[in-house]
Amino acid sequence: MSIKQNLLNIKSALPEHVTLVAVSKTKPISDLMEAYDAGQRIFGENKIQEMAEKWEAMPKDIEWHMIGHVQTNKVKFMAPFVSLIHGVDSFKLLEEINKQAQKNNRIIDCLLQVHIAEEETKYGLDENELNEILSSVTFQEMKNIRIVGLMGMATFTDNQEQIKKEFTHLKTIFDTTNQLLTSNFQLLTLSMGMSGDYKLAIECGSTMVRIGSSIFGGRI
Ligand SMILES: *Cc1c(COP(=O)(O)O)cnc(C)c1O
């Protein structure tokens, strides 16, 4: 099936409150343009260099999401244009994003990545580190970032029960964190779910899914 048809099929099946990030990493601009022409305006990339090249070449009404692990020294290359950074997993990174956002006279939206998978290899904060960041004075004084939600990745497994357990865990953290926050600062976005598990993620409370291969086909 075509990229356009894949995209329209997925979009028509998503509940209205769920935002679709079309994950276009490794794919050529012609593929992204096919999705763009079918109406898609939010694209996710996992390498800053690649995202910047695509941003330069493509229409300027696209929202670019950084979904991969971010190295502090590369934040400056996306600070002028990135619209949401999903994988913020340290205080140091948050400080750098704030600094670069300030230089560009912007406020950059971020999601804090929480470690929910069994695998050690996946990045993310644990619940204590999350609370430490949100309650710290230094964070509250950062004027050029806005934390709008949480992101998580489940273990790479076929075991649906385990994936469900991990997504439910993240949703619980999301809800309890919101109870601790004030009414004028709430987490709104819960980014969880990819091609293989997004339906389950939505059942568990996801509001943003990151889908690549089901739209653009497999990656080499
Ligand atoms: C690649 C990637 C996705 C998309 O994965 P698919 O299985 O192709 O849908 C989602 N989230 C992150 C963080 C990724 O790196």
The ligand as an ORCA input file, in Angstrom:
! r2SCAN-3c Opt
* xyz 0 1
  C      11.775      4.574     15.458
  C      10.977      5.023     16.619
  C       9.572      4.950     16.602
  C       8.772      4.372     15.449
  O       8.943      3.005     15.364
  P       8.064      2.093     14.353
  O       8.113      0.756     14.962
  O       8.712      2.177     13.030
  O       6.680      2.673     14.353
  C       8.891      5.432     17.703
  N       9.543      5.970     18.766
  C      10.877      6.044     18.818
  C      11.521      6.637     20.013
  C      11.641      5.576     17.750
  O      12.979      5.651     17.827
*
